[in-house]
Amino acid sequence: MEKGYIHVYTGNGKGKTTAALGLTLRALGAGKKIFIAQFVKSMAYSEIKALKKLDHVHVSLYGHGCFIEKAPTQEDLLAAQEGLEKVREILKKEKYDLVILDEITIAIFFKLLSTQDVLSLLDDKPDTTELVITGRYCPEEIISKADLVTEMKEVKHYYTQGVLSREGIDK
């Protein structure tokens, strides 16, 4: 079996989740099994609706609405911790070839999870599991532990011109 690596897609630019989902598509085409844990988010965006229709891809959401403009609640904290524990179980079972922790760095940023919690999870990753971390504000300790790090940099975005998220393109 091939060695699995740790990827990080971070930065303030658009495309972190999109990159992870592109890797999902590639892995699926190679016959691999994928588990996606989306932290913070609770809405079934277009990509989630599509992924749930596919065999060999399992998606779980660990969020309770959008708290980005307000303080996270106890429900938000519990959802993130539930997600972390579920991912621990998933990794122990070694059932999935690719595990994606979407927006987990946002959960760390809002103190729903600690950097140490996630580092411990990375330490427990089976050698053959590919693991992807996405989200802004990735802690340096996680970047240091990763094998591949890509920083998305916003150069220009139509959002600044008042264009809201569009179905099938941005959400």
Backbone torsions as a table, in degrees:
resi	resn	phi	psi	omega
1	MET	NA	148.8	178.9
2	GLU	-77.4	151.9	174.7
3	LYS	-69.9	139.9	174.8
4	GLY	-98.1	140.9	-176.8
5	TYR	-112.7	168.5	177.4
6	ILE	-105.7	123.2	178.0
7	HIS	-108.2	146.3	171.3
8	VAL	-129.6	127.0	171.7
9	TYR	-116.4	111.3	-174.3
10	THR	-136.6	-175.0	178.2
11	GLY	108.7	173.2	-176.2
12	ASN	-89.9	-3.1	-179.8
13	GLY	-86.3	162.4	177.7
14	LYS	-73.8	145.8	171.1
15	GLY	122.5	0.9	-177.9
16	LYS	-67.7	-53.5	177.7
17	THR	-65.6	-38.9	179.5
18	THR	-59.8	-40.6	177.5
19	ALA	-64.2	-42.8	178.9
20	ALA	-64.0	-37.2	179.4
21	LEU	-73.0	-29.9	173.0
22	GLY	-64.0	-41.3	176.0
23	LEU	-64.6	-36.3	175.6
24	THR	-58.5	-47.2	-179.6
25	LEU	-61.9	-43.1	178.8
26	ARG	-63.3	-45.6	179.6
27	ALA	-63.7	-40.7	178.7
28	LEU	-61.4	-42.4	178.1
29	GLY	-63.1	-24.3	178.8
30	ALA	-93.4	7.9	176.8
31	GLY	81.8	16.7	-178.8
32	LYS	-87.3	159.5	177.3
33	LYS	-102.9	137.8	-171.7
34	ILE	-126.5	137.5	172.3
35	PHE	-120.4	127.6	178.8
36	ILE	-118.8	121.6	173.7
37	ALA	-108.0	115.5	177.2
38	GLN	-99.4	115.9	178.4
39	PHE	-90.3	153.0	176.1
40	VAL	73.0	-44.3	-177.1
41	LYS	-77.0	145.9	175.8
42	SER	-132.5	-9.2	-179.2
43	MET	-85.3	142.7	176.7
44	ALA	-82.6	86.7	177.0
45	TYR	-64.4	167.7	-176.5
46	SER	-53.4	-41.6	-178.6
47	GLU	-65.6	-33.8	179.2
48	ILE	-68.2	-42.3	177.5
49	LYS	-58.7	-42.1	-179.9
50	ALA	-68.7	-45.1	-176.9
51	LEU	-63.4	-34.5	-179.2
52	LYS	-67.4	-14.1	178.2
53	LYS	-87.1	-8.4	-174.2
54	LEU	-97.6	138.6	171.1
55	ASP	-72.2	152.7	176.4
56	HIS	73.0	6.7	174.1
57	VAL	-125.3	122.7	176.6
58	HIS	-115.7	131.0	-179.3
59	VAL	-122.1	132.4	174.2
60	SER	-129.7	136.7	-179.9
61	LEU	-103.2	132.0	-179.6
62	TYR	-125.2	66.6	178.7
63	GLY	-154.2	166.5	179.1
64	HIS	-134.9	74.5	178.6
65	GLY	77.8	-176.8	-175.8
66	CYS	-97.6	117.3	178.4
67	PHE	-110.8	9.1	-172.8
68	ILE	-55.7	-32.1	-178.6
69	GLU	-96.5	4.1	176.8
70	LYS	-142.7	174.5	-179.9
71	ALA	-72.8	142.3	175.9
72	PRO	-63.4	149.6	179.7
73	THR	-97.6	174.9	175.1
74	GLN	-61.0	-35.5	176.7
75	GLU	-60.6	-42.0	178.2
76	ASP	-61.6	-44.2	179.4
77	LEU	-61.1	-47.8	-179.1
78	LEU	-64.1	-39.2	179.4
79	ALA	-62.6	-44.5	-180.0
80	ALA	-64.6	-42.8	179.8
81	GLN	-67.0	-36.4	175.1
82	GLU	-61.8	-42.9	178.2
83	GLY	-61.4	-43.9	179.8
84	LEU	-61.1	-44.2	179.7
85	GLU	-66.3	-39.1	177.9
86	LYS	-62.1	-43.3	179.6
87	VAL	-64.3	-39.3	176.3
88	ARG	-56.2	-46.9	179.3
89	GLU	-61.9	-44.7	-179.7
90	ILE	-58.9	-45.9	-178.9
91	LEU	-64.7	-39.4	179.9
92	LYS	-62.9	-37.0	-177.4
93	LYS	-75.0	-19.6	-179.8
94	GLU	52.5	38.1	-179.7
95	LYS	-85.3	-25.6	-175.0
96	TYR	-111.2	142.5	178.7
97	ASP	-84.1	-32.6	-178.0
98	LEU	-128.5	126.5	177.8
99	VAL	-122.5	125.6	-178.7
100	ILE	-113.9	128.2	177.5
101	LEU	-109.2	82.1	-174.2
102	ASP	-75.6	128.2	178.5
103	GLU	65.5	20.1	179.9
104	ILE	-66.7	-28.0	179.0
105	THR	-71.3	-25.5	173.9
106	ILE	-69.5	-38.6	176.4
107	ALA	-61.7	-36.4	176.5
108	ILE	-69.2	-46.0	-178.5
109	PHE	-56.3	-39.3	-179.7
110	PHE	-90.5	12.4	175.0
111	LYS	62.0	30.3	173.4
112	LEU	-82.7	-27.0	175.5
113	LEU	-136.7	157.4	176.8
114	SER	-98.6	156.7	174.7
115	THR	-57.7	-40.2	-179.4
116	GLN	-62.6	-38.1	176.9
117	ASP	-57.3	-44.6	-176.9
118	VAL	-73.6	-39.5	176.2
119	LEU	-60.5	-40.0	177.8
120	SER	-62.3	-40.1	177.1
121	LEU	-62.4	-42.2	178.8
122	LEU	-64.3	-36.8	177.6
123	ASP	-63.9	-31.2	-177.9
124	ASP	-87.7	-2.1	-178.3
125	LYS	-62.7	128.0	175.3
126	PRO	-61.5	149.7	-176.6
127	ASP	-58.5	-29.9	-175.6
128	THR	-94.9	-1.0	-180.0
129	THR	-90.3	129.1	172.9
130	GLU	-85.2	130.7	-176.8
131	LEU	-127.4	131.9	-177.6
132	VAL	-120.0	133.8	176.7
133	ILE	-117.1	130.7	176.1
134	THR	-126.0	159.5	173.5
135	GLY	131.3	156.8	176.0
136	ARG	-69.5	166.2	171.6
137	TYR	59.1	40.2	179.7
138	CYS	-65.8	126.6	178.6
139	PRO	-62.1	145.0	-178.5
140	GLU	-57.6	-34.3	-179.4
141	GLU	-63.1	-35.9	178.5
142	ILE	-74.4	-41.0	176.8
143	ILE	-58.5	-42.4	179.6
144	SER	-63.6	-35.0	-177.9
145	LYS	-78.5	-25.0	-176.3
146	ALA	-69.8	155.8	176.4
147	ASP	-94.3	-26.2	-179.2
148	LEU	-138.3	126.9	178.8
149	VAL	-130.8	126.2	175.3
150	THR	-122.1	129.1	177.2
151	GLU	-106.4	120.6	176.9
152	MET	-84.3	124.4	-178.2
153	LYS	-113.0	126.0	177.1
154	GLU	-76.9	121.0	176.0
155	VAL	-102.0	-42.0	-179.9
156	LYS	-158.0	140.7	180.0
157	HIS	-145.8	134.8	-179.2
158	TYR	-66.7	-14.3	176.0
159	TYR	-58.3	-35.4	-179.7
160	THR	-67.4	-15.7	177.0
161	GLN	-96.9	11.2	176.9
162	GLY	90.5	7.0	178.9
163	VAL	-80.4	120.7	-180.0
164	LEU	-83.8	168.2	178.5
165	SER	-55.7	132.5	-177.4
166	ARG	-107.2	135.6	178.7
167	GLU	-56.3	129.4	177.2
168	GLY	83.2	-8.8	178.6
169	ILE	-119.3	-53.4	-177.5
170	ASP	-107.3	-14.5	-179.8
171	LYS	-150.6	NA	NA
